[in-house]
Amino acid sequence: MRYSDEIIEEVRARNDIVDVVGQYVHLQKKGANYFGLCPFHNEKSGSFSVSAHKQMYYCFGCGAGGNVITFLMKYDNLTFQEAVKQLADRAGIKLPDEDDSPAAKAQRDKRQILLDINKEAAKYYYYQLRSPKGQKGLEYFRDRKLTDETMQHFGLGFANVTSDDLVKHLKSKGYQDSQIIEAGLASYDDKYGTHDKFWNRVMFPIQDASQKVIGFGGRVLGDGKPKYLNSPETMIFDKSRNLFGLNYAKNSRAGYMIICEGYMDVIAMHQAGFTMAVASLGTAFTTGQAMILKRYTDEVILSYDSDEAGTKAALRGIGILKDVGLKGKVLDLRPYKDPDEFIKNEGKEAFEQRIRDAENTFFFEVRIMQSQHNMSDPESKTEFHRKLAAKLCEFEEALERENYIEAVAARYNIAIDDLRKMVASYAAKAGFAKPAQRPKSGIIEKKTPEDGAKKNQRLLLTWLTDEPSIYPKVKSYVSPDDFSDDLYRSVALELFAGLESGNFSPAAILDHFTDEDEHSKVAEMFNTNLIDIETKEQRKKAFRDIIVGVKQAGYERQKRELKPDDPNFLTMTIQGKKELEKLSHADISPDD
């Protein structure tokens, strides 16, 4: 259900962004705004700004920006409705029921019961591990070198050898057999009746990003099968859309995340201080899991076992990361099998070095490809070079492709001109353009006039939100129609309308742009810093330059949209030039 704009505005108005963000980020007041370390990327000096006036946050380092609702969505991986509900509860606002029908209420009640049952089971397993019956499980974890603090942190537990302990406990709490089975914690058959799904296993509670227990993983003690058993899919547990350890890793601020295969790998890494580690839940890494990671980082390091199965998993994971637009690297742990084994043998510092040396995914794929060819055999070596050239064609951007051609030629001792010709041949067959030659002058490509025009528009929008009092002066020179593209014009229309009525809210405008890329761009429009303005004259010059820049962009756009044979073309062109000329020499100021 989409809440009304009035309800959303009330929720936002009753949750001051400084107070809410301050619960997650240490903020210090500097001038009109508050600053702290960005929770969405790793940084040493605070570039994360929170404005009480605008009720917005913006990071000048990574570009993350939004309002109080967006912050919770990004920080806790919530949907829009979940974030609104959390903030409404915080402010004591009763939201309208999403659906008052008996069927919808029954579904909500059922979901809550399943969460309650899983929470109670987690508590039961936790205490069983620390009881005399759990001694075997406790010894297993201590043999794996886990501290008591780590076991407590992850809520590790134990399922007894007897096969109905948990069922009896949950029934004593008032839960029915059917509810326990639906929660994925029990099964039923004619011989044993309702009996525990997990027994004689050490238990790993699986939590969602909001710290709710949604399922379990259990490792058998002894020779039982299967070695690892996970909760089945339920109303609250979707393996393909959750990650073990994400509830902690999302707050790591490392700037990247590491995905590995097993629960113990994640726990060992967190214990050693690598709190950015997560693992898939007994299944192969999925696109859904990659999309979740993308909410928190733009780089993922794959850390799979160094055996053949792990190599295949890494190759598959690389493709998934590319599909969702994430940068990737591959951790080389040889001669050890996994992160847990590596850290135990080599220690934290050596593991940090392996992270720093993590392999570019392209070169990892090429290394695996090379291992499948006999480089001492000319025919096999030539076949490797052909596959390498074909793989270089995957880079559709000419400059990036050229960078890799240079790197590959140097690494594999191939004549660069020969490699270029081979790549060009394959590129032509695949429908790509020829690789572009790198510019030899070393001159950095200049920004287009459009880049400067958009900056002027962002500066004006930011200035208006910082100082609404200048709006009467601005509107005498500029209208929303002067903005250069649809997104900028739509933002200007809403902002000008709000300023005209005396009821403008940048935070509210943000909610009208739900696409992630658009949302980020709009947040930047309200957070573009004016620099080098210390005197009244500098302020006056900046204002005139920005106004002229915006008018110029509007004039160029309108000229492009009119065809030369349009009867208005000549009139508009002459009139527009005169207005710009007059404006550029006018004595205008934001203050008079």
Secondary structure as the mmCIF struct_conf table of DSSP 4:
data_model
#
loop_
_struct_conf.conf_type_id
_struct_conf.id
_struct_conf.beg_label_comp_id
_struct_conf.beg_label_asym_id
_struct_conf.beg_label_seq_id
_struct_conf.end_label_comp_id
_struct_conf.end_label_asym_id
_struct_conf.end_label_seq_id
HELX_LH_PP_P HELX_LH_PP_P1 ARG A 2 SER A 4
HELX_RH_AL_P HELX_RH_AL_P1 ASP A 5 ALA A 13
TURN_TY1_P TURN_TY1_P1 ARG A 14 ARG A 14
BEND BEND1 ASN A 15 ASN A 15
HELX_RH_AL_P HELX_RH_AL_P2 ILE A 17 GLY A 22
TURN_TY1_P TURN_TY1_P2 GLN A 23 TYR A 24
BEND BEND2 VAL A 25 VAL A 25
STRN STRN1 GLN A 28 LYS A 30
TURN_TY1_P TURN_TY1_P3 GLY A 31 ALA A 32
STRN STRN2 ASN A 33 GLY A 36
TURN_TY1_P TURN_TY1_P4 PRO A 39 PHE A 40
BEND BEND3 HIS A 41 HIS A 41
BEND BEND4 LYS A 44 SER A 45
STRN STRN3 PHE A 48 SER A 51
TURN_TY1_P TURN_TY1_P5 ALA A 52 GLN A 55
STRN STRN4 MET A 56 CYS A 59
TURN_TY1_P TURN_TY1_P6 PHE A 60 CYS A 62
STRN STRN5 GLY A 65 GLY A 66
HELX_RH_AL_P HELX_RH_AL_P3 VAL A 68 ASP A 76
TURN_TY1_P TURN_TY1_P7 ASN A 77 ASN A 77
HELX_RH_AL_P HELX_RH_AL_P4 PHE A 80 ALA A 91
TURN_TY1_P TURN_TY1_P8 GLY A 92 GLY A 92
HELX_LH_PP_P HELX_LH_PP_P2 ILE A 93 ASP A 97
BEND BEND5 GLU A 98 GLU A 98
BEND BEND6 SER A 101 SER A 101
HELX_RH_AL_P HELX_RH_AL_P5 PRO A 102 LEU A 129
TURN_TY1_P TURN_TY1_P9 ARG A 130 ARG A 130
BEND BEND7 SER A 131 SER A 131
HELX_RH_3T_P HELX_RH_3T_P1 PRO A 132 GLY A 134
HELX_RH_AL_P HELX_RH_AL_P6 GLN A 135 ASP A 143
TURN_TY1_P TURN_TY1_P10 ARG A 144 LYS A 145
HELX_RH_AL_P HELX_RH_AL_P7 ASP A 148 HIS A 153
TURN_TY1_P TURN_TY1_P11 PHE A 154 GLY A 155
STRN STRN6 GLY A 157 ALA A 159
BEND BEND8 VAL A 161 THR A 162
TURN_TY1_P TURN_TY1_P12 SER A 163 ASP A 164
HELX_RH_AL_P HELX_RH_AL_P8 ASP A 165 SER A 172
TURN_TY1_P TURN_TY1_P13 LYS A 173 GLY A 174
HELX_RH_AL_P HELX_RH_AL_P9 ASP A 177 GLU A 182
TURN_TY1_P TURN_TY1_P14 ALA A 183 GLY A 184
BEND BEND9 LEU A 185 LEU A 185
STRN STRN7 ALA A 186 ASP A 189
TURN_TY1_P TURN_TY1_P15 ASP A 190 TYR A 192
STRN STRN8 GLY A 193 ASP A 196
BEND BEND10 LYS A 197 LYS A 197
BEND BEND11 ASN A 200 ASN A 200
STRN STRN9 ARG A 201 GLN A 207
TURN_TY1_P TURN_TY1_P16 ALA A 209 SER A 210
BEND BEND12 GLN A 211 GLN A 211
STRN STRN10 VAL A 213 VAL A 220
BEND BEND13 LEU A 221 ASP A 223
BEND BEND14 LYS A 225 LYS A 227
STRN STRN11 TYR A 228 ASN A 230
HELX_LH_PP_P HELX_LH_PP_P3 SER A 231 GLU A 233
BEND BEND15 MET A 235 ILE A 236
HELX_RH_3T_P HELX_RH_3T_P2 LYS A 239 ARG A 241
STRN STRN12 PHE A 244 PHE A 244
TURN_TY1_P TURN_TY1_P17 GLY A 245 GLY A 245
HELX_RH_AL_P HELX_RH_AL_P10 LEU A 246 ALA A 249
TURN_TY1_P TURN_TY1_P18 LYS A 250 ASN A 251
BEND BEND16 ALA A 254 TYR A 256
STRN STRN13 MET A 257 CYS A 260
BEND BEND17 GLU A 261 GLU A 261
HELX_RH_AL_P HELX_RH_AL_P11 TYR A 263 GLN A 271
TURN_TY1_P TURN_TY1_P19 ALA A 272 GLY A 273
TURN_TY1_P TURN_TY1_P20 THR A 275 MET A 276
STRN STRN14 ALA A 277 ALA A 279
BEND BEND18 LEU A 281 THR A 283
HELX_RH_AL_P HELX_RH_AL_P12 THR A 287 LYS A 294
TURN_TY1_P TURN_TY1_P21 ARG A 295 TYR A 296
BEND BEND19 ASP A 298 ASP A 298
STRN STRN15 GLU A 299 SER A 303
BEND BEND20 SER A 306 ASP A 307
HELX_RH_AL_P HELX_RH_AL_P13 GLU A 308 VAL A 324
TURN_TY1_P TURN_TY1_P22 GLY A 325 GLY A 325
STRN STRN16 LYS A 327 VAL A 330
TURN_TY1_P TURN_TY1_P23 ARG A 334 PRO A 335
BEND BEND21 TYR A 336 ASP A 338
HELX_RH_AL_P HELX_RH_AL_P14 PRO A 339 GLU A 346
HELX_RH_AL_P HELX_RH_AL_P15 LYS A 348 ARG A 356
TURN_TY1_P TURN_TY1_P24 ASP A 357 ASP A 357
HELX_LH_PP_P HELX_LH_PP_P4 ALA A 358 ALA A 358
STRN STRN17 GLU A 359 ASN A 360
HELX_RH_AL_P HELX_RH_AL_P16 THR A 361 SER A 371
TURN_TY1_P TURN_TY1_P25 GLN A 372 GLN A 372
BEND BEND22 HIS A 373 HIS A 373
TURN_TY1_P TURN_TY1_P26 MET A 375 SER A 376
BEND BEND23 ASP A 377 ASP A 377
HELX_RH_AL_P HELX_RH_AL_P17 PRO A 378 LEU A 392
TURN_TY1_P TURN_TY1_P27 CYS A 393 GLU A 394
BEND BEND24 GLU A 397 GLU A 397
HELX_RH_AL_P HELX_RH_AL_P18 ALA A 398 ARG A 411
TURN_TY1_P TURN_TY1_P28 TYR A 412 ASN A 413
HELX_RH_AL_P HELX_RH_AL_P19 ILE A 416 ALA A 430
TURN_TY1_P TURN_TY1_P29 GLY A 431 GLY A 431
HELX_LH_PP_P HELX_LH_PP_P5 PHE A 432 PRO A 439
BEND BEND25 LYS A 440 SER A 441
HELX_LH_PP_P HELX_LH_PP_P6 ILE A 443 THR A 448
HELX_RH_AL_P HELX_RH_AL_P20 PRO A 449 ASP A 466
HELX_RH_3T_P HELX_RH_3T_P3 PRO A 468 ILE A 470
HELX_RH_AL_P HELX_RH_AL_P21 TYR A 471 LYS A 475
TURN_TY1_P TURN_TY1_P30 SER A 476 TYR A 477
HELX_RH_3T_P HELX_RH_3T_P4 PRO A 480 ASP A 482
BEND BEND26 PHE A 483 ASP A 485
HELX_RH_AL_P HELX_RH_AL_P22 ASP A 486 SER A 501
TURN_TY1_P TURN_TY1_P31 GLY A 502 GLY A 502
HELX_RH_AL_P HELX_RH_AL_P23 PRO A 506 LEU A 510
TURN_TY1_P TURN_TY1_P32 ASP A 511 HIS A 512
BEND BEND27 ASP A 515 ASP A 515
HELX_RH_AL_P HELX_RH_AL_P24 GLU A 516 MET A 525
TURN_TY1_P TURN_TY1_P33 PHE A 526 PHE A 526
BEND BEND28 ASP A 532 ASP A 532
BEND BEND29 THR A 535 THR A 535
HELX_RH_AL_P HELX_RH_AL_P25 LYS A 536 GLU A 561
BEND BEND30 LEU A 562 LEU A 562
TURN_TY1_P TURN_TY1_P34 PRO A 564 ASP A 565
BEND BEND31 ASP A 566 ASP A 566
TURN_TY1_P TURN_TY1_P35 PRO A 567 ASN A 568
HELX_RH_AL_P HELX_RH_AL_P26 PHE A 569 SER A 584
TURN_TY1_P TURN_TY1_P36 HIS A 585 HIS A 585
BEND BEND32 ALA A 586 ALA A 586
TURN_TY1_P TURN_TY1_P37 PRO A 590 ASP A 591
#
